Amino acid sequence: MKSVLITGANRGLGLGMVKYLTKHNKAENIFATCRTTSEELKNVAQEYKNLHILHLDVKNTTNYVDLSPQISKVMGTQGLNLLINNAGISTKFTKLNLVKAEQLLENLTVNTIAPIMLTKALIPLLKQAAELNKDKPVSAYRAAVINMSSVLGSIAQNDQGGFYPYRCSKAALNAATKSMSIDLKKDQILVASMHPGWVKTDMGGKNAPLDVETSVSGIFETVGKLGEADSGKFLQYDGTELPW
Ligand SMILES: NC(=O)c1ccc[n+]([C@@H]2O[C@H](COP(=O)([O-])OP(=O)(O)OC[C@H]3O[C@@H](n4cnc5c(N)ncnc54)[C@H](OP(=O)(O)O)[C@@H]3O)[C@@H](O)[C@H]2O)c1
C-alpha cells in the first residue's frame, strides 16, 4: 500500500495501527491524525520518517478541506489508498432513565457524522488512487474505507439493551458503510465496517480480553484479504462476518 490515513492515532487502537504499519513496513506513507500528539506517537514519528502527523479534531468538519492538500503534498497525484475512520467515543452511563440528549448528539457527531463527512472530503483522493491502480483488483491496495464500528452497533446482536449513544451512533455508522459501499462501487472503492474485538484501551478498559497488538494484526490481516465481494460487509478483526 502506498498510503493510509488513520484518525484518532495518538492512543489506543489508532496508535496501535500506526505502530503495526511502521514496524511491518506495510505502507509507504502513513498519515496519523489526532487532536493532540502523544509522546508515543511523536516517538514513532521520530523513528519512521514516512509517518506524517496531521492535526484534526474530527468534530471540526470545516477543517477537513485542509487535509487533502497536506496529503497531496506528500503523495503527489497518487491519491490515498486506505482511509481508516477510527476516532471514536463512548459515553458510559447510558441506561434509558439516565441518557441525555447531549450524549446522544456527541456520540453521533464523532462516531457517525465525522466518518461520513471525512470520507466525503477524501473521495477525490480515494478516486485518484483507485484510478491509478487500475491494474489491481478492488481492495485496500487500490482504494478502501474502513469504518471502525463495534458489535454494540449490531441491532441483531443486542441482547443487553442500554448504551443508547454508542449503540445508535455505531448502528448509524454501519448504515453509512452500506450506503458508501453502494455509492462508491462505480469508483472501485471498497467500504467495510470493522469491529476490532473487545480490546484493552482507554475505551475498552482493562478487563477486555484482547490486547491492542492482537486486534490490530487481525484487522490488517483481514483488511488485506478484502475484495470486491466484501464491500458493504460488517466484519470482526478476525474476519468473521457480523450480523447488522
Ligand atoms: N476498545 C474496544 O474494545 C473497542 C470495541 C469496539 C469498537 N471500538 C472502536 O475502535 C475505535 C478506537 O477505539 P479505542 O479503543 O482505541 O478508543 P480510545 O482508546 O478511547 O481512543 C479513542 C481515540 O479517538 C480519538 N478521538 C475521540 N474524539 C476525537 C475527536 N473529536 N477528534 C479526533 N480524535 C478523537 C481519541 O483522541 P483524544 O486522545 O484526542 O481523545 C483517541 O485517539 C473507536 O471507533 C471505537 O468505537 C473499540
PDBQT file of the ligand as one rigid body, heavy atoms in Angstrom, charges set to zero:
ROOT
HETATM    1  N1  LIG A 301     -11.553  -0.798  22.546  1.00  0.00    +0.000 N 
HETATM    2  C1  LIG A 301     -12.590  -1.530  22.231  1.00  0.00    +0.000 C 
HETATM    3  O1  LIG A 301     -12.875  -2.552  22.906  1.00  0.00    +0.000 OA
HETATM    4  C2  LIG A 301     -13.447  -1.191  21.048  1.00  0.00    +0.000 A 
HETATM    5  C3  LIG A 301     -14.501  -2.077  20.737  1.00  0.00    +0.000 A 
HETATM    6  C4  LIG A 301     -15.296  -1.799  19.644  1.00  0.00    +0.000 A 
HETATM    7  C5  LIG A 301     -15.039  -0.695  18.851  1.00  0.00    +0.000 A 
HETATM    8  N2  LIG A 301     -14.022   0.156  19.193  1.00  0.00    +0.000 N 
HETATM    9  C6  LIG A 301     -13.844   1.317  18.315  1.00  0.00    +0.000 C 
HETATM   10  O2  LIG A 301     -12.490   1.426  17.908  1.00  0.00    +0.000 OA
HETATM   11  C7  LIG A 301     -12.115   2.801  17.733  1.00  0.00    +0.000 C 
HETATM   12  C8  LIG A 301     -10.882   3.120  18.560  1.00  0.00    +0.000 C 
HETATM   13  O3  LIG A 301     -11.212   2.858  19.926  1.00  0.00    +0.000 OA
HETATM   14  P1  LIG A 301     -10.115   2.792  21.107  1.00  0.00    +0.000 P 
HETATM   15  O4  LIG A 301     -10.446   1.603  21.914  1.00  0.00    +0.000 OA
HETATM   16  O5  LIG A 301      -8.756   2.977  20.558  1.00  0.00    +0.000 OA
HETATM   17  O6  LIG A 301     -10.558   4.073  21.947  1.00  0.00    +0.000 OA
HETATM   18  P2  LIG A 301      -9.680   5.074  22.837  1.00  0.00    +0.000 P 
HETATM   19  O7  LIG A 301      -8.523   4.363  23.414  1.00  0.00    +0.000 OA
HETATM   20  O8  LIG A 301     -10.650   5.734  23.740  1.00  0.00    +0.000 OA
HETATM   21  O9  LIG A 301      -9.146   6.119  21.748  1.00  0.00    +0.000 OA
HETATM   22  C9  LIG A 301     -10.062   6.916  21.055  1.00  0.00    +0.000 C 
HETATM   23  C10 LIG A 301      -9.336   7.714  20.013  1.00  0.00    +0.000 C 
HETATM   24  O10 LIG A 301     -10.299   8.528  19.339  1.00  0.00    +0.000 OA
HETATM   25  C11 LIG A 301      -9.839   9.879  19.386  1.00  0.00    +0.000 C 
HETATM   26  N3  LIG A 301     -10.904  10.871  19.381  1.00  0.00    +0.000 N 
HETATM   27  C12 LIG A 301     -12.007  10.965  20.152  1.00  0.00    +0.000 A 
HETATM   28  N4  LIG A 301     -12.691  12.087  19.874  1.00  0.00    +0.000 NA
HETATM   29  C13 LIG A 301     -11.993  12.725  18.886  1.00  0.00    +0.000 A 
HETATM   30  C14 LIG A 301     -12.159  13.930  18.173  1.00  0.00    +0.000 A 
HETATM   31  N5  LIG A 301     -13.214  14.716  18.401  1.00  0.00    +0.000 N 
HETATM   32  N6  LIG A 301     -11.263  14.256  17.221  1.00  0.00    +0.000 NA
HETATM   33  C15 LIG A 301     -10.193  13.460  16.981  1.00  0.00    +0.000 A 
HETATM   34  N7  LIG A 301      -9.955  12.331  17.634  1.00  0.00    +0.000 NA
HETATM   35  C16 LIG A 301     -10.850  11.958  18.571  1.00  0.00    +0.000 A 
HETATM   36  C17 LIG A 301      -9.056   9.955  20.706  1.00  0.00    +0.000 C 
HETATM   37  O11 LIG A 301      -8.249  11.113  20.686  1.00  0.00    +0.000 OA
HETATM   38  P3  LIG A 301      -8.028  12.041  22.020  1.00  0.00    +0.000 P 
HETATM   39  O12 LIG A 301      -6.846  11.447  22.735  1.00  0.00    +0.000 OA
HETATM   40  O13 LIG A 301      -7.788  13.397  21.478  1.00  0.00    +0.000 OA
HETATM   41  O14 LIG A 301      -9.283  11.940  22.846  1.00  0.00    +0.000 OA
HETATM   42  C18 LIG A 301      -8.293   8.648  20.624  1.00  0.00    +0.000 C 
HETATM   43  O15 LIG A 301      -7.200   8.762  19.769  1.00  0.00    +0.000 OA
HETATM   44  C19 LIG A 301     -13.351   3.605  18.137  1.00  0.00    +0.000 C 
HETATM   45  O16 LIG A 301     -14.079   3.983  16.998  1.00  0.00    +0.000 OA
HETATM   46  C20 LIG A 301     -14.157   2.641  18.981  1.00  0.00    +0.000 C 
HETATM   47  O17 LIG A 301     -15.531   2.931  18.992  1.00  0.00    +0.000 OA
HETATM   48  C21 LIG A 301     -13.238  -0.072  20.256  1.00  0.00    +0.000 A 
ENDROOT
TORSDOF 0
